[in-house]
Amino acid sequence: MLSSMEQRREPRLGIDIGRVIIDGSAHPEGGDTAFFTGDEATMLATPEMAGAVAAIARLVEQFGGQVWLISKCGTRVQARTERWLEAHDFYTRTGLQRDHVRFCRARADKRMHCTELGLTHFIDDHPDVHAAIRGTVDHHYFYGVQRQPVPGYGHHTPAWADVEQLIADSIASRCV
């Protein structure tokens, strides 16, 4: 049975960027820190997570364009992230609107964006983010490897195929 909050809200998706879209750990020149500390060419060579772009393109379509990227970072990493998205032709490949990218300086600040945008679904690798946005978002997807068990209000999604399936199931249950 759907909660009254779920029944009233149009499905809208939020997606974290680091370790959800950008895969620093797979960088051939040094793992996670290559994105943060490497030169421009090294940073731009940081790969995307396997399956991320194709899955996001399908989700943008499924959500009727109501998809936002929301990332916690400082100004330097924000600028690098913006250049990475451009260099990887992210907007063209996914259909995500350029003005659907938001940045904040603290993980807990993602709650403000979730509330303002009316997000119903959120994909993030960090448990602190999910704890901070709990109560504003109906569906929590804990992406990738998790060091602790995922709380009962969330779903562990080791890969993008898992995210897509669970989101499809959540949207299908709204139509029942």
Backbone bond lengths (Angstrom), bond angles and torsions (degrees), N, CA, C in turn:
res aa  C-N    CA-C-N  psi(-1)  N-CA   C-N-CA  omega(-1)  CA-C   N-CA-C  phi
1 M - - - 1.447 - - 1.525 108.97 -
2 L 1.318 116.91 138.04 1.453 121.94 -179.36 1.509 111.60 -82.40
3 S 1.328 115.74 142.29 1.462 119.59 174.66 1.519 108.37 -70.24
4 S 1.331 116.74 160.83 1.459 119.42 179.10 1.520 110.75 -63.05
5 M 1.342 117.66 -31.70 1.455 121.11 177.91 1.528 110.43 -64.14
6 E 1.338 117.88 -43.30 1.455 121.87 179.99 1.519 111.72 -66.20
7 Q 1.336 117.64 -36.70 1.458 121.28 -177.71 1.519 111.94 -66.31
8 R 1.320 118.99 -29.96 1.459 122.65 -175.68 1.508 113.50 -89.70
9 R 1.296 119.53 -21.47 1.456 121.08 -170.10 1.520 113.48 -100.21
10 E 1.314 114.49 136.38 1.453 121.27 173.31 1.532 107.80 -70.57
11 P 1.325 118.31 136.94 1.463 119.75 179.33 1.531 111.53 -60.56
12 R 1.324 115.35 128.50 1.464 123.26 178.85 1.521 107.75 -141.55
13 L 1.322 115.78 138.17 1.460 121.37 -171.00 1.525 112.03 -117.20
14 G 1.325 115.70 136.89 1.458 122.87 171.02 1.519 109.41 -115.16
15 I 1.330 115.87 141.47 1.464 121.36 -177.86 1.528 109.01 -134.15
16 D 1.310 116.17 129.88 1.461 121.97 171.82 1.530 108.03 -71.36
17 I 1.319 117.06 166.13 1.464 120.09 -178.01 1.532 112.13 -107.91
18 G 1.329 118.23 -58.61 1.457 121.56 -175.82 1.520 112.36 -68.18
19 R 1.314 116.35 128.57 1.463 124.70 -178.83 1.526 113.34 65.01
20 V 1.331 116.22 10.21 1.462 121.76 173.13 1.534 108.27 -121.44
21 I 1.332 116.59 -43.51 1.467 121.77 175.29 1.524 110.00 -109.56
22 I 1.328 117.47 -48.60 1.464 122.18 -179.85 1.529 108.68 -92.82
23 D 1.325 115.86 125.71 1.466 121.59 -174.60 1.521 111.99 -105.24
24 G 1.322 116.16 77.44 1.461 120.40 178.55 1.509 113.49 -58.63
25 S 1.325 117.38 -32.21 1.469 119.83 -176.95 1.525 112.87 -67.74
26 A 1.332 117.29 -18.93 1.464 120.45 -179.74 1.530 112.35 -95.07
27 H 1.328 116.77 3.77 1.464 119.47 -177.56 1.523 110.49 -65.74
28 P 1.329 117.76 131.55 1.466 120.41 -177.50 1.524 114.49 -68.40
29 E 1.338 118.06 -13.76 1.462 120.00 -176.88 1.519 114.36 -111.11
30 G 1.318 119.63 21.23 1.440 114.96 174.27 1.506 119.10 144.98
31 G 1.282 119.49 17.16 1.461 120.06 173.58 1.515 113.66 71.57
32 D 1.321 115.83 -159.22 1.465 123.64 -172.98 1.518 113.98 -49.53
33 T 1.314 118.28 -38.66 1.459 119.50 -173.49 1.517 113.35 -74.19
34 A 1.326 119.33 -15.86 1.464 121.16 -179.31 1.530 110.65 -58.64
35 F 1.311 117.59 -37.25 1.466 120.73 179.65 1.523 110.41 -66.37
36 F 1.318 117.07 -38.10 1.458 121.77 -174.23 1.525 113.31 -84.97
37 T 1.343 117.81 -36.53 1.455 120.26 -170.60 1.515 114.38 -114.91
38 G 1.313 118.47 -12.97 1.458 120.32 -177.81 1.521 112.12 -74.30
39 D 1.329 114.96 169.74 1.458 119.31 175.70 1.527 109.42 -70.77
40 E 1.322 115.59 178.65 1.471 120.31 -175.35 1.531 111.82 -58.38
41 A 1.326 117.29 -46.27 1.465 120.14 -178.80 1.523 111.57 -63.22
42 T 1.327 116.16 -39.48 1.463 120.22 178.45 1.516 110.58 -65.06
43 M 1.331 115.37 -44.60 1.469 119.66 179.69 1.527 110.48 -61.47
44 L 1.322 117.08 -46.22 1.468 120.27 -178.30 1.524 112.40 -67.09
45 A 1.348 116.89 -24.02 1.467 120.79 178.75 1.522 112.62 -79.38
46 T 1.332 117.74 -6.30 1.465 120.11 178.68 1.523 108.60 -62.02
47 P 1.318 118.24 125.76 1.467 120.65 -175.14 1.529 113.07 -77.39
48 E 1.308 113.87 166.49 1.469 120.29 173.51 1.531 108.53 -86.77
49 M 1.305 116.20 159.27 1.464 120.86 175.60 1.528 108.65 -63.59
50 A 1.301 116.38 143.34 1.459 121.01 -179.56 1.528 110.48 -56.56
51 G 1.310 115.39 124.60 1.460 121.31 176.35 1.512 115.50 81.22
52 A 1.333 118.47 -4.13 1.465 121.12 -173.85 1.524 112.79 -62.92
53 V 1.316 117.41 -51.58 1.464 120.05 -173.55 1.522 111.68 -64.30
54 A 1.315 117.38 -45.77 1.470 120.15 179.33 1.524 110.74 -62.86
55 A 1.327 116.77 -42.41 1.469 120.43 179.50 1.528 110.81 -64.87
56 I 1.323 117.14 -43.34 1.462 119.73 -179.89 1.521 110.35 -64.35
57 A 1.315 118.08 -38.80 1.469 120.52 176.77 1.531 110.48 -58.34
58 R 1.321 116.51 -43.87 1.478 119.61 179.10 1.527 110.88 -67.52
59 L 1.339 116.72 -38.25 1.470 120.48 179.90 1.522 111.46 -69.15
60 V 1.316 118.09 -37.93 1.463 120.80 176.19 1.523 109.49 -58.38
61 E 1.317 116.01 -42.99 1.470 120.25 177.94 1.535 110.56 -66.88
62 Q 1.313 117.18 -47.21 1.465 122.15 -178.59 1.533 111.65 -60.30
63 F 1.335 116.79 -36.62 1.465 121.45 -178.86 1.530 112.29 -92.02
64 G 1.324 117.12 11.31 1.457 120.77 178.26 1.524 112.82 57.79
65 G 1.332 116.21 35.79 1.458 121.30 179.02 1.517 114.73 83.24
66 Q 1.321 117.85 -2.33 1.465 121.63 -177.48 1.525 110.70 -86.04
67 V 1.337 115.48 63.39 1.460 123.61 -178.30 1.526 107.94 -131.99
68 W 1.322 116.42 134.47 1.471 123.19 179.21 1.516 109.93 -129.48
69 L 1.331 115.69 145.91 1.449 121.75 168.86 1.522 106.49 -96.13
70 I 1.328 116.10 132.30 1.467 121.16 179.92 1.524 107.28 -133.36
71 S 1.341 114.45 116.87 1.458 119.87 -173.93 1.513 111.60 -127.70
72 K 1.321 115.76 140.27 1.456 122.49 174.64 1.524 107.12 -97.04
73 C 1.341 116.19 121.17 1.456 120.70 177.87 1.522 109.65 -168.96
74 G 1.316 115.21 169.10 1.457 120.81 174.58 1.520 110.57 -85.35
75 T 1.323 116.51 178.99 1.463 120.58 -174.96 1.528 112.56 -64.75
76 R 1.328 118.40 -37.48 1.468 120.53 -179.82 1.530 111.20 -65.51
77 V 1.316 116.88 -47.17 1.467 120.20 179.80 1.526 110.03 -69.63
78 Q 1.314 118.03 -33.35 1.468 120.25 175.11 1.527 110.09 -58.81
79 A 1.317 117.05 -48.10 1.461 120.79 179.83 1.529 110.95 -62.56
80 R 1.332 117.08 -40.52 1.466 120.37 177.62 1.531 110.70 -64.39
81 T 1.316 116.20 -42.01 1.463 120.73 179.69 1.523 110.30 -62.11
82 E 1.317 116.71 -44.28 1.469 120.30 179.09 1.526 110.70 -60.80
83 R 1.337 117.25 -41.65 1.466 120.33 178.35 1.529 110.94 -67.62
84 W 1.335 117.06 -38.10 1.470 120.61 178.41 1.534 109.95 -62.46
85 L 1.326 117.02 -46.35 1.470 120.57 -179.97 1.528 110.61 -58.82
86 E 1.323 116.96 -43.68 1.475 120.92 178.36 1.526 110.71 -64.91
87 A 1.322 116.95 -48.96 1.464 121.35 -176.12 1.525 112.33 -62.97
88 H 1.316 116.73 -29.38 1.470 120.86 -179.89 1.526 111.84 -92.97
89 D 1.340 116.21 9.59 1.467 122.14 177.77 1.529 110.99 52.54
90 F 1.328 114.99 36.71 1.452 122.32 -173.46 1.534 112.87 -57.96
91 Y 1.313 117.14 -44.66 1.469 120.45 -175.09 1.522 111.75 -66.68
92 T 1.313 116.80 -41.93 1.462 120.36 178.24 1.521 110.52 -67.20
93 R 1.316 116.43 -43.22 1.462 120.48 -176.01 1.527 113.29 -70.58
94 T 1.334 117.71 -28.08 1.472 119.98 -176.62 1.524 113.51 -105.53
95 G 1.318 117.84 -22.32 1.456 120.73 -174.01 1.519 113.39 82.65
96 L 1.336 117.36 2.82 1.460 120.85 178.37 1.530 108.98 -69.45
97 Q 1.321 116.20 136.66 1.459 120.39 178.46 1.526 109.86 -72.15
98 R 1.322 116.80 140.54 1.467 121.91 -179.11 1.525 112.56 -59.60
99 D 1.324 117.10 -31.54 1.465 119.64 -178.90 1.530 112.15 -85.92
100 H 1.317 116.98 11.46 1.458 121.92 176.57 1.531 111.32 -103.54
101 V 1.325 115.94 34.96 1.462 122.00 176.77 1.524 107.27 -123.75
102 R 1.320 115.12 127.44 1.465 120.80 -179.36 1.522 109.70 -129.73
103 F 1.329 114.20 148.79 1.456 120.91 178.96 1.525 109.22 -127.73
104 C 1.314 115.16 148.80 1.461 120.68 174.87 1.520 107.86 -141.94
105 R 1.314 116.58 165.13 1.462 121.07 -173.67 1.523 114.01 -97.03
106 A 1.325 117.44 -13.64 1.467 121.34 178.66 1.526 109.11 -134.60
107 R 1.330 116.63 145.58 1.466 120.01 -179.30 1.522 112.09 -56.43
108 A 1.318 116.63 -41.06 1.469 120.42 -178.45 1.526 112.02 -63.88
109 D 1.337 117.21 -22.18 1.469 120.62 179.25 1.528 112.35 -68.91
110 K 1.318 117.23 -15.22 1.464 118.96 176.76 1.529 110.60 -62.08
111 R 1.323 116.97 -26.52 1.471 121.19 178.61 1.529 110.76 -58.79
112 M 1.328 117.44 -43.01 1.454 122.20 179.82 1.537 110.28 -59.03
113 H 1.327 117.01 -43.57 1.458 120.81 179.37 1.524 111.09 -66.57
114 C 1.327 116.41 -41.47 1.470 120.33 178.78 1.528 110.90 -60.28
115 T 1.319 115.71 -42.98 1.469 120.65 -179.91 1.517 110.54 -66.81
116 E 1.319 116.57 -49.45 1.462 121.36 -177.65 1.530 111.75 -60.42
117 L 1.326 116.83 -39.22 1.467 121.31 -177.48 1.524 113.39 -88.05
118 G 1.326 117.61 -9.90 1.461 120.99 -178.35 1.513 112.90 66.53
119 L 1.334 116.69 38.44 1.465 120.07 -177.03 1.525 111.01 -67.69
120 T 1.314 115.09 141.61 1.461 121.69 178.44 1.529 111.77 -109.36
121 H 1.320 117.43 -22.34 1.459 124.00 -176.83 1.527 107.81 -132.08
122 F 1.352 116.61 142.65 1.460 119.44 178.35 1.518 110.28 -144.95
123 I 1.347 115.36 134.22 1.459 122.98 178.82 1.525 107.90 -113.18
124 D 1.320 117.13 120.46 1.464 121.35 179.57 1.520 108.10 -153.38
125 D 1.316 116.42 150.00 1.464 120.19 179.18 1.517 112.44 -90.04
126 H 1.326 117.53 -11.36 1.459 120.34 -171.17 1.535 112.55 -102.94
127 P 1.336 117.75 119.37 1.470 120.88 -179.56 1.531 113.93 -57.87
128 D 1.348 117.85 -33.31 1.465 119.85 179.35 1.517 112.13 -62.70
129 V 1.319 117.01 -34.05 1.470 120.34 177.42 1.518 109.29 -65.48
130 H 1.317 116.13 -47.96 1.472 119.09 -179.47 1.528 111.24 -60.67
131 A 1.309 116.92 -40.05 1.468 119.69 177.51 1.521 110.51 -62.95
132 A 1.334 116.99 -39.36 1.468 121.11 -178.08 1.521 112.77 -69.87
133 I 1.332 117.68 -31.45 1.473 120.23 -176.59 1.528 112.71 -98.47
134 R 1.319 115.92 -0.01 1.465 119.33 179.77 1.529 110.25 -57.87
135 G 1.319 115.78 134.33 1.457 120.81 -178.22 1.521 112.92 95.72
136 T 1.339 117.50 -17.29 1.462 120.02 176.31 1.520 111.04 -104.41
137 V 1.322 116.95 -23.99 1.459 123.48 -177.54 1.530 107.66 -119.67
138 D 1.325 116.42 135.04 1.462 120.64 -178.06 1.532 113.52 -77.87
139 H 1.318 116.69 -36.78 1.466 121.23 -171.64 1.531 110.03 -123.36
140 H 1.329 115.30 118.46 1.462 122.74 -177.65 1.526 109.79 -109.95
141 Y 1.343 115.70 126.33 1.458 121.43 178.64 1.524 108.48 -117.60
142 F 1.326 116.08 111.30 1.461 123.79 179.98 1.528 106.71 -86.55
143 Y 1.317 116.04 100.77 1.459 120.95 -171.80 1.533 112.40 -81.83
144 G 1.318 115.03 142.48 1.459 121.84 171.46 1.516 113.93 76.66
145 V 1.321 114.18 -162.71 1.464 121.02 -178.83 1.524 108.78 -67.87
146 Q 1.321 116.19 131.96 1.466 122.04 178.10 1.527 108.26 -117.52
147 R 1.308 116.34 133.50 1.464 120.95 -178.46 1.519 112.85 -79.35
148 Q 1.306 116.73 -25.03 1.460 122.80 179.78 1.524 108.58 -120.32
149 P 1.327 117.63 159.32 1.472 119.34 175.53 1.533 110.03 -59.86
150 V 1.321 115.77 143.78 1.463 121.37 178.89 1.524 108.52 -74.93
151 P 1.336 117.52 131.83 1.473 120.32 179.41 1.528 111.59 -60.37
152 G 1.301 116.06 159.08 1.459 122.11 -177.36 1.512 115.27 -59.36
153 Y 1.308 118.62 -22.84 1.465 120.41 -179.85 1.530 112.39 -82.22
154 G 1.342 117.55 -4.90 1.459 120.53 -177.37 1.511 112.70 -121.91
155 H 1.326 114.38 174.94 1.462 122.32 177.31 1.515 108.62 -125.09
156 H 1.335 116.53 133.96 1.454 119.92 173.44 1.520 107.96 -80.55
157 T 1.334 115.87 126.53 1.460 121.06 -179.73 1.534 107.80 -126.43
158 P 1.324 117.14 92.28 1.457 120.71 -177.10 1.533 114.22 -63.27
159 A 1.323 117.91 -27.60 1.470 121.79 -176.16 1.526 109.55 -142.57
160 W 1.329 115.75 166.96 1.464 120.64 -178.29 1.526 112.63 -62.56
161 A 1.324 118.65 -32.29 1.470 120.30 177.76 1.528 110.31 -61.98
162 D 1.331 116.99 -36.79 1.469 121.30 178.25 1.525 110.53 -66.01
163 V 1.328 116.73 -43.16 1.465 121.20 178.64 1.522 109.72 -59.08
164 E 1.315 115.87 -51.16 1.471 120.22 -177.54 1.522 112.16 -57.96
165 Q 1.324 116.58 -44.10 1.464 119.51 -178.18 1.527 111.31 -64.18
166 L 1.321 116.85 -45.79 1.465 119.98 -179.49 1.530 111.87 -65.82
167 I 1.323 116.96 -37.64 1.466 119.35 177.28 1.515 110.01 -67.16
168 A 1.307 117.67 -43.59 1.470 120.73 177.67 1.538 110.12 -58.73
169 D 1.313 116.58 -42.68 1.470 120.66 178.68 1.534 111.17 -62.89
170 S 1.340 116.72 -40.74 1.467 119.84 -178.82 1.525 111.50 -67.18
171 I 1.311 116.25 -38.41 1.469 120.00 179.33 1.519 110.68 -72.06
172 A 1.335 116.86 -39.31 1.472 120.20 177.90 1.516 111.48 -62.52
173 S 1.344 116.67 -36.28 1.476 119.62 -178.80 1.531 111.14 -68.95
174 R 1.337 117.71 -22.14 1.482 120.79 177.19 1.528 110.49 -71.37
175 C 1.329 115.98 -25.97 1.461 120.67 -175.38 1.520 112.94 -88.84
176 V 1.309 117.28 -6.06 1.466 121.15 -176.26 1.521 110.40 -75.45
